[in-house]
Amino acid sequence: MDDIVEAALRKWPQVPHCHGWLALDARGHWFLRDAQAQAAGPFPQVRGSRVDNERLIGFIHRNYGVDADGGWYFQNGPQRVYVDLEAAPWVWRIDGADWRISAHTGLAAVPRSSWLDDDGRLFLDTELGLGLVHTLDMGLAAQAVDAGAWAPQTLAFAEMPARFGYRLQPRP
């Protein structure tokens, strides 16, 4: 967590949490969902405004975490901004023929298990948690499966949040 965020938490410890205003899609993109977007419908049907500012994205990535109930959030100064997830809290990118993975935030991880949902999407469980393999990396993922590096089991998408301890739409 950034030093400035920790200082803000000490200064204003009782700021209420925010829900429904930030979302992460299945390709690792962040979306701001103002009141108009929220009124128009739920995420991901209504996405809101995509965050493209690299400094803001970096700030979100450095201050991205999870609470004890599996709600993922961005600690924005003293305020916890909970994140609506399209699929999972992480989106994995695969690096090269040795199938190393890193999250949309840049953190490296090591797969412990692999899972296919009812739509054929590939998820990897790691020490950081469950994440979806980015669609652009499915060719490399297929190579990992063919080589026996990953042996996906099937699991209905609806069962994944409970099994892996995260919430798609954290609310109070």
C-alpha positions as CSV (number, residue, x, y, z in Angstrom):
1,M,0.0,0.0,0.0
2,D,1.3,3.5,-0.8
3,D,2.6,5.6,2.1
4,I,0.1,8.4,1.3
5,V,-2.8,5.9,1.6
6,E,-1.6,4.6,5.0
7,A,-1.3,8.2,6.2
8,A,-4.8,9.0,5.1
9,L,-6.1,5.9,6.8
10,R,-4.5,7.0,10.1
11,K,-5.9,10.5,9.7
12,W,-9.5,9.5,8.7
13,P,-10.1,6.0,10.0
14,Q,-13.9,6.1,9.8
15,V,-14.6,7.0,6.1
16,P,-17.5,4.9,4.8
17,H,-16.8,2.3,2.1
18,C,-17.9,2.8,-1.5
19,H,-19.7,0.1,-3.5
20,G,-20.6,-0.2,-7.2
21,W,-18.3,2.6,-8.5
22,L,-15.3,0.5,-9.7
23,A,-15.2,-2.6,-11.8
24,L,-12.7,-5.1,-13.3
25,D,-13.6,-6.8,-16.5
26,A,-12.4,-10.2,-17.8
27,R,-9.5,-8.6,-19.7
28,G,-8.0,-6.7,-16.8
29,H,-9.5,-3.3,-17.6
30,W,-10.8,-1.0,-14.9
31,F,-14.1,0.8,-15.3
32,L,-15.5,3.7,-13.3
33,R,-19.3,3.4,-12.8
34,D,-20.9,6.7,-11.9
35,A,-24.5,7.0,-10.8
36,Q,-25.7,7.1,-14.3
37,A,-23.9,3.9,-15.3
38,Q,-25.1,2.2,-12.1
39,A,-28.7,3.2,-12.8
40,A,-28.5,1.9,-16.4
41,G,-27.8,-1.6,-15.3
42,P,-25.4,-4.0,-13.5
43,F,-21.8,-4.7,-14.4
44,P,-20.7,-6.1,-16.9
45,Q,-23.8,-5.4,-18.9
46,V,-23.2,-1.7,-18.4
47,R,-19.5,-1.1,-18.0
48,G,-19.2,2.6,-17.4
49,S,-16.1,4.6,-18.3
50,R,-12.8,2.7,-18.9
51,V,-9.9,3.9,-16.9
52,D,-7.0,4.7,-19.3
53,N,-4.8,6.9,-17.2
54,E,-1.6,4.9,-16.6
55,R,-0.8,6.7,-13.3
56,L,-4.3,6.0,-11.9
57,I,-4.1,2.4,-13.1
58,G,-0.8,2.0,-11.3
59,F,-2.2,3.6,-8.1
60,I,-5.2,1.2,-8.2
61,H,-2.8,-1.8,-8.8
62,R,-0.6,-0.9,-5.8
63,N,-3.5,-0.5,-3.5
64,Y,-5.6,-3.5,-4.6
65,G,-6.6,-5.9,-1.9
66,V,-9.2,-8.2,-0.4
67,D,-11.1,-8.2,2.9
68,A,-11.8,-11.1,5.2
69,D,-15.1,-11.8,3.4
70,G,-13.6,-12.1,-0.1
71,G,-14.5,-8.6,-1.2
72,W,-11.8,-7.1,-3.5
73,Y,-11.2,-3.4,-3.2
74,F,-9.0,-0.5,-4.1
75,Q,-7.8,1.5,-1.0
76,N,-8.3,5.1,-2.2
77,G,-6.8,7.1,0.6
78,P,-9.0,6.6,3.7
79,Q,-11.9,5.1,1.5
80,R,-12.2,1.5,0.5
81,V,-13.7,1.3,-3.0
82,Y,-15.1,-2.2,-3.5
83,V,-14.7,-3.7,-7.0
84,D,-17.3,-5.5,-9.0
85,L,-15.7,-8.4,-10.8
86,E,-16.7,-9.7,-14.2
87,A,-15.1,-13.1,-13.6
88,A,-12.4,-13.2,-10.9
89,P,-10.1,-10.9,-8.9
90,W,-7.1,-11.5,-11.2
91,V,-6.6,-11.7,-14.9
92,W,-3.5,-13.7,-15.8
93,R,-1.1,-13.0,-18.7
94,I,1.2,-15.9,-19.8
95,D,4.8,-15.1,-20.5
96,G,6.6,-17.4,-23.1
97,A,7.1,-21.0,-23.5
98,D,7.7,-21.7,-19.8
99,W,4.2,-20.5,-19.1
100,R,5.1,-18.1,-16.3
101,I,2.1,-16.0,-15.3
102,S,1.6,-12.5,-14.0
103,A,-1.5,-10.7,-13.0
104,H,-3.1,-7.6,-14.6
105,T,-1.4,-5.7,-11.8
106,G,2.0,-7.0,-12.7
107,L,2.4,-9.4,-9.8
108,A,4.0,-12.8,-10.6
109,A,2.2,-15.9,-9.4
110,V,2.6,-19.7,-9.6
111,P,-0.4,-21.9,-10.6
112,R,-1.6,-24.5,-8.1
113,S,-4.6,-25.8,-10.1
114,S,-6.4,-25.0,-13.3
115,W,-10.2,-24.9,-14.0
116,L,-12.5,-24.8,-17.0
117,D,-15.9,-23.2,-16.5
118,D,-19.1,-23.9,-18.4
119,D,-18.1,-21.5,-21.1
120,G,-14.7,-23.1,-21.7
121,R,-12.8,-20.2,-20.0
122,L,-9.6,-21.2,-18.3
123,F,-9.0,-20.1,-14.6
124,L,-5.8,-20.6,-12.6
125,D,-5.7,-20.8,-8.8
126,T,-2.5,-19.4,-7.4
127,E,-1.1,-18.2,-4.0
128,L,-2.7,-14.8,-4.9
129,G,-6.1,-16.3,-5.6
130,L,-8.2,-17.3,-8.6
131,G,-7.8,-15.6,-11.9
132,L,-9.0,-15.9,-15.5
133,V,-6.4,-16.4,-18.3
134,H,-6.5,-13.5,-20.7
135,T,-8.2,-14.3,-24.0
136,L,-5.1,-13.2,-25.9
137,D,-3.0,-15.9,-24.1
138,M,-5.2,-18.9,-24.7
139,G,-2.8,-20.2,-27.4
140,L,0.0,-20.4,-24.8
141,A,-2.4,-21.8,-22.3
142,A,-3.4,-24.6,-24.7
143,Q,0.3,-25.4,-25.1
144,A,0.7,-25.6,-21.3
145,V,-2.3,-28.0,-21.1
146,D,-1.0,-30.1,-24.1
147,A,2.4,-30.4,-22.4
148,G,0.8,-31.5,-19.1
149,A,1.9,-28.5,-17.2
150,W,-1.7,-27.7,-16.4
151,A,-4.5,-30.3,-16.1
152,P,-7.8,-28.4,-15.9
153,Q,-10.7,-29.7,-14.0
154,T,-14.3,-28.5,-14.8
155,L,-16.2,-26.4,-12.4
156,A,-19.4,-24.3,-13.1
157,F,-18.6,-20.6,-13.0
158,A,-21.4,-20.0,-10.5
159,E,-19.5,-22.2,-8.0
160,M,-16.2,-20.5,-8.4
161,P,-16.6,-17.5,-6.1
162,A,-17.7,-19.6,-3.1
163,R,-15.1,-22.3,-3.7
164,F,-12.2,-19.8,-4.1
165,G,-13.4,-17.2,-1.6
166,Y,-14.3,-14.1,-3.5
167,R,-17.4,-12.0,-4.2
168,L,-18.4,-10.8,-7.7
169,Q,-20.3,-7.8,-6.4
170,P,-19.3,-7.0,-2.8
171,R,-22.0,-5.1,-1.0
172,P,-22.6,-4.4,2.7
